[in-house]
């Protein structure tokens, strides 16, 4: 009986895995982007963060 209960416990883990698999499938896309483009993207992200901070300062 203990082996059957163990198998039942394994099933929910398998059902939980698909979302994580989707995340891993999204990640491999990043390496294909050339380095300069990635640097520009990072710069844009940093600029967006700085602009949002400035906007927040203006609001206050």
Secondary structure, DSSP 8 states (H G I E B T S, - for coil): -HHHHHHHHHHHHHHHHHHHHHHHHHHHHHHHS-HHHHHHHHHHHHHHHHHHHHHHHHH-
